[in-house]
Amino acid sequence: MSISSPNPSHAWHGPESLPSPIYVEISPLLTRHLTGIGRFVARLVEGLSHVTSLRLVNTIQGVHARNMGLSKILRCGSEIVVPRGSLTSADGDVQAWTKKLLRGPQCPHDFDLAKRSAAIFTMLRPGERHFRRELIILYDFTSMLLPWAHVDETRIHFGRLFSESAQLCDNLIAISESTKQDASWMCEVTNDRVVVGYPGPSLCVADHCAQGPVVRRKDLLLMVSTLEPRKNGVFLLDWFRKTKVLSEQFELCWVGPDGWNLSGVREAAQDNQDRKVRFPGMVSDEELCRLYRQATLSIYPSLYEGFGFPVLDSLRHGTPVLCGYNSSLKEFAGPGVFFFDACDPQSLDEACRALLAGPRKLPARQELDQVYSWDELAHKTVSLCA
């Protein structure tokens, strides 16, 4: 892997703080379980708080908030005040850290301050402009490119998020080169308005959550994601049942919350009578760290990704990855990543055979941190808000 900063022209050269706070839309933190987007927002808030003061707001209300199951702890019209440097590290459990963050002091929305401040939208942007400068985070375009993999509400909500909000914001931050390329034709925005900002890992940023030695198992295959169609679960479970590359003693552990359209996944799991399949659901960050360090290998057969936290998290725990060769996942090319066609079980067999043959050269955490850094993303974001 040849690791270097993907956007040296956007390196941080600005002031360490802004005269006005940055507003951050945090509705992804109001869900019951933090998925990839929620973890992204939590980590971004932590990184930004090291650089400047923040005001956290929620712009999702009414039927959208009810359909998304958002907590009412932060309603539209209120703000959570975060002075610069006031947040503790989120390197323990991000879910627990987020709950503590949401209990912070609130005040009514300050419209005059908002007009003088910049804002970062992480979810649907209101139709009218409220802030001096406005940015939006582009995660992925799955609701538009793979509409069959989503429910109606998601298609409507996220389609508007990108197609409409992207046009109204001053700058867009894409979390991968692939997402930036997709934005050029999905949102009709010019390249100069889109900046790539790779996120850092979703857990174990400073140190491993699970302290002490962890014994690596020889028969554990790990999958980390929400259970939903885009993650290609039926394909994975059918391959796991039939493949001759893995021994019969192998166990597949799929960690993550239930999503939608699960009937095919559940039925495929029941067919795996020879090899064990386990769905522990959501686990703590400590347990997830332990599983990454126990697994022989991890797998990510997703059909499309805006980034791919499980690939980065796996590599940082010293675990090689079987990875679908598509979208942003291709940007992880290098030692420790073995690509396959996410629609072809024979291709997956070949990748798995190559991985198990070894030797397993993996990038050092320091190498990965040079490219995938929350601090760098926070500095880049603040520079665009100036």
C-alpha positions in Angstrom: 0.0 0.0 0.0 1.4 3.4 -1.0 -0.2 5.6 1.6 -0.1 9.4 1.2 -2.4 12.3 1.9 -5.1 12.2 -0.8 -5.5 16.0 -0.9 -2.3 17.8 0.0 -3.7 21.0 -1.4 -6.3 21.1 1.3 -3.8 20.7 4.2 -4.7 22.8 7.3 -3.1 26.3 7.3 -5.9 28.3 8.9 -6.5 29.7 12.4 -7.0 27.4 15.3 -10.5 28.7 15.9 -13.3 30.8 14.4 -14.7 34.0 15.9 -18.2 32.4 15.8 -19.1 28.8 16.6 -19.7 26.3 13.9 -23.2 24.8 13.9 -23.3 21.1 13.3 -26.6 19.3 12.4 -26.5 16.1 14.6 -29.7 14.2 13.8 -27.8 11.0 13.1 -26.9 11.0 16.8 -30.5 10.9 17.8 -31.2 7.4 16.5 -31.5 4.4 18.9 -28.3 2.7 17.6 -25.3 4.5 16.0 -24.7 3.2 12.5 -21.8 4.3 10.3 -23.3 7.7 9.8 -23.9 8.2 13.5 -20.4 7.2 14.3 -19.1 9.5 11.7 -21.0 12.5 13.1 -19.9 11.7 16.7 -16.2 11.5 15.8 -16.5 14.6 13.6 -18.0 16.6 16.5 -15.2 15.4 18.8 -12.5 16.4 16.3 -14.1 19.8 15.6 -14.4 20.5 19.3 -10.6 20.4 19.6 -10.4 23.3 17.1 -13.3 25.6 17.7 -16.5 26.0 19.7 -19.7 24.4 18.4 -23.5 24.6 18.5 -25.3 21.3 17.9 -28.7 21.4 16.3 -31.4 19.1 14.9 -33.1 20.1 11.7 -35.3 16.9 11.3 -38.8 17.3 12.5 -42.4 16.1 12.1 -43.1 13.0 10.1 -39.4 12.5 9.1 -38.3 12.5 12.7 -41.0 10.0 13.7 -40.2 7.7 10.7 -36.5 7.8 11.6 -37.3 7.1 15.3 -35.3 10.1 16.4 -35.0 10.9 20.1 -36.7 14.0 21.3 -33.8 15.0 23.6 -32.8 17.7 21.1 -35.7 19.3 19.3 -35.7 21.8 16.5 -35.3 25.3 17.9 -32.8 24.3 20.6 -29.0 24.1 20.6 -26.4 22.2 22.6 -23.5 24.5 23.5 -20.0 22.9 23.2 -17.2 25.3 24.1 -13.9 24.6 22.4 -11.9 21.9 24.2 -14.7 20.9 26.6 -15.4 17.4 25.3 -13.7 14.3 26.7 -12.3 11.7 24.4 -14.7 9.3 22.6 -12.2 6.5 22.6 -14.1 4.4 25.0 -17.6 3.5 23.8 -18.9 6.0 21.2 -22.6 5.1 21.9 -22.1 6.0 25.6 -20.1 9.1 24.7 -22.9 10.3 22.5 -25.6 9.9 25.2 -23.4 12.0 27.5 -23.0 14.6 24.7 -26.7 14.9 24.2 -27.2 15.6 27.9 -25.2 18.8 27.5 -26.6 22.3 28.3 -29.2 23.6 25.8 -30.4 27.0 24.9 -32.9 28.5 22.4 -31.6 28.8 18.8 -29.8 32.1 18.4 -30.9 33.4 14.9 -28.6 36.4 15.0 -25.5 34.3 15.9 -26.5 31.7 13.2 -26.4 34.4 10.5 -22.8 35.2 11.5 -21.7 31.5 11.7 -21.0 28.6 9.5 -23.0 25.3 9.5 -22.2 21.7 8.6 -25.2 19.7 7.6 -25.0 15.9 8.2 -28.6 15.3 7.2 -31.4 17.0 5.2 -30.9 20.7 4.9 -33.8 23.1 5.3 -35.0 24.8 2.1 -34.1 28.3 3.3 -30.6 29.6 4.2 -30.0 30.3 7.9 -26.2 30.6 8.1 -23.4 32.8 6.8 -21.7 29.8 5.2 -23.1 26.3 4.7 -21.4 22.9 4.1 -22.8 19.4 3.7 -21.3 16.0 4.2 -21.7 13.6 1.3 -21.7 10.0 2.6 -22.9 7.9 -0.3 -25.6 7.8 -3.1 -27.1 4.4 -2.3 -30.6 5.6 -2.2 -30.3 6.9 -5.7 -28.0 4.2 -7.2 -29.5 1.2 -5.4 -33.1 2.2 -4.8 -34.3 -1.4 -4.4 -32.1 -1.7 -1.3 -34.0 0.9 0.6 -37.4 1.6 2.0 -39.5 4.5 0.5 -38.8 6.9 3.3 -35.0 6.5 2.9 -35.2 6.9 -0.8 -37.2 10.2 -0.5 -35.2 11.5 2.4 -31.7 10.9 1.2 -32.5 11.6 -2.4 -33.4 15.1 -1.3 -30.4 15.3 1.0 -28.0 15.1 -1.9 -29.8 16.3 -5.0 -31.3 19.4 -3.4 -29.1 20.2 -0.4 -25.9 19.9 -2.4 -27.0 22.6 -4.8 -27.7 25.0 -2.0 -24.5 24.6 0.1 -21.3 26.6 -0.5 -19.1 23.5 -0.3 -19.5 19.7 -0.1 -17.2 17.3 1.8 -17.2 13.9 0.2 -15.9 11.1 2.4 -14.1 9.3 -0.5 -12.9 10.0 -4.0 -15.6 7.7 -5.3 -18.3 9.7 -3.6 -16.8 12.9 -5.0 -17.0 11.4 -8.5 -20.6 10.3 -8.0 -21.5 13.9 -6.8 -20.3 15.4 -10.1 -23.1 13.6 -12.1 -25.7 12.8 -9.4 -25.8 16.4 -8.1 -24.4 18.3 -11.0 -21.8 20.1 -8.9 -18.4 21.2 -10.2 -15.3 19.5 -8.7 -14.1 22.8 -7.2 -17.0 22.8 -4.8 -16.3 19.2 -3.5 -13.5 18.4 -1.2 -12.5 14.9 -0.2 -12.1 14.4 3.5 -11.4 10.8 4.5 -12.7 10.0 8.0 -10.7 8.2 10.6 -11.6 4.9 12.2 -14.9 4.4 13.9 -13.4 2.8 17.1 -10.1 2.5 18.9 -8.8 5.9 17.7 -6.1 6.3 20.3 -5.8 2.8 21.8 -7.6 -0.5 21.7 -10.9 -0.6 23.6 -10.3 -4.2 24.7 -7.1 -4.0 26.8 -4.7 -6.8 27.3 -3.8 -9.8 25.0 -6.5 -11.3 22.8 -6.1 -14.8 21.4 -6.5 -14.9 17.6 -8.9 -17.7 16.6 -8.3 -19.8 13.5 -11.9 -20.3 12.6 -13.7 -17.0 13.0 -15.0 -14.9 10.1 -16.3 -11.5 11.1 -18.8 -9.3 9.3 -19.7 -5.9 10.8 -22.7 -3.9 9.3 -26.4 -3.3 9.6 -28.4 -6.2 8.3 -29.9 -4.7 5.2 -29.9 -5.6 1.4 -27.0 -3.4 0.3 -24.6 -5.4 2.5 -25.2 -8.5 0.3 -26.1 -10.8 3.2 -27.9 -13.5 1.1 -24.8 -13.8 -1.2 -22.5 -14.0 1.8 -24.5 -16.6 3.7 -25.0 -18.8 0.6 -21.2 -18.6 -0.1 -20.4 -19.4 3.5 -22.6 -22.5 3.4 -21.2 -23.9 0.2 -17.5 -22.8 0.0 -14.9 -25.5 0.2 -12.1 -23.0 1.0 -13.0 -22.7 4.7 -13.0 -25.6 7.1 -16.3 -26.9 8.5 -15.2 -25.5 11.9 -15.5 -21.9 10.7 -18.0 -19.6 12.4 -19.5 -16.5 10.8 -20.2 -13.7 13.3 -22.3 -10.9 11.9 -22.3 -7.9 14.3 -24.8 -5.1 13.8 -28.4 -4.0 14.3 -31.4 -5.3 12.3 -32.2 -3.0 9.4 -34.9 -3.7 6.8 -36.0 -6.4 4.3 -34.5 -9.1 6.4 -36.5 -12.1 5.3 -34.0 -13.4 2.7 -31.1 -13.0 5.2 -32.8 -14.9 8.0 -33.8 -17.7 5.6 -30.3 -18.0 4.2 -28.9 -18.1 7.8 -31.2 -21.0 8.7 -29.8 -23.0 5.7 -26.3 -22.9 7.2 -26.5 -26.1 9.2 -22.9 -27.2 8.7 -21.2 -24.1 9.7 -22.3 -21.9 12.6 -23.7 -18.4 11.9 -24.2 -16.0 14.8 -26.0 -12.7 15.0 -25.1 -11.0 18.3 -26.7 -7.7 17.2 -25.2 -4.5 18.6 -22.2 -5.0 20.9 -20.1 -2.6 22.9 -17.0 -1.0 21.3 -14.9 -3.1 23.7 -16.5 -6.3 22.5 -16.3 -5.2 18.8 -12.6 -4.5 19.3 -12.1 -7.9 20.9 -13.9 -9.6 17.9 -11.7 -7.8 15.4 -8.6 -9.0 17.3 -9.9 -12.5 17.6 -11.0 -13.0 14.0 -8.9 -14.9 11.4 -10.3 -12.5 8.8 -13.2 -10.1 8.2 -15.4 -9.8 5.2 -17.2 -6.9 3.6 -19.2 -8.0 0.5 -21.2 -4.7 0.3 -22.5 -3.8 -3.2 -21.8 -0.1 -2.7 -20.2 2.1 0.0 -19.4 5.8 0.5 -16.4 4.8 2.6 -16.4 1.5 4.5 -15.5 1.8 8.2 -15.3 -2.0 8.8 -12.5 -2.3 6.3 -10.4 0.4 8.0 -11.3 -0.8 11.5 -10.3 -4.3 10.6 -6.9 -3.3 9.2 -6.1 -1.2 12.3 -6.8 -4.3 14.4 -4.4 -6.4 12.4 -7.1 -8.4 10.7 -7.0 -9.0 6.9 -10.2 -8.2 4.9 -12.1 -9.9 2.1 -13.6 -6.9 0.3 -16.0 -6.3 -2.6 -14.3 -4.6 -5.4 -16.6 -1.6 -6.1 -17.3 2.1 -5.2 -15.1 3.6 -2.5 -14.0 0.2 -1.3 -11.5 0.1 -4.2 -9.6 3.0 -2.5 -8.4 0.6 0.3 -6.2 -1.3 -2.2 -3.0 -2.5 -0.6 -1.7 -5.1 1.8 -4.2 -6.8 3.9 -7.2 -6.2 1.5 -8.2 -9.1 -0.8 -10.8 -8.0 -3.4 -13.5 -10.1 -5.0 -16.5 -9.6 -7.3 -19.4 -9.2 -4.8 -21.7 -11.1 -7.2 -19.4 -14.0 -7.9 -18.8 -16.8 -5.3 -15.9 -18.2 -7.3 -14.2 -14.8 -7.2 -14.7 -14.8 -3.4 -13.3 -18.3 -3.2 -10.1 -17.2 -5.0 -9.7 -14.1 -2.8 -10.2 -16.2 0.4 -7.7 -18.8 -0.8 -5.1 -16.1 -1.5 -5.7 -14.6 2.0 -5.4 -17.9 3.8 -2.3 -18.8 1.9 -0.4 -15.9 3.5 1.9 -14.4 4.5 -0.3 -11.7 5.8 1.4 -8.4 5.4 -0.7 -5.5 6.9 -0.1 -1.8 7.0 0.9 -0.3 10.4 -1.6 1.8 12.2 0.6 4.8 11.9 0.6 4.4 8.1 -3.2 4.3 8.0 -3.5 7.2 10.4 -1.6 9.4 7.9 -4.5 9.1 5.5 -7.5 8.4 7.6 -7.5 11.0 10.4 -10.3 12.7 12.3 -8.1 15.6 13.2 -7.2 16.3 9.6 -10.8 16.1 8.6 -11.7 18.5 11.4 -9.0 21.0 10.4 -10.1 20.8 6.7 -13.7 21.3 7.7 -12.9 24.4 9.7 -10.9 25.9 6.9 -13.9 25.6 4.6 -16.0 27.4 7.2 -13.8 30.4 7.5 
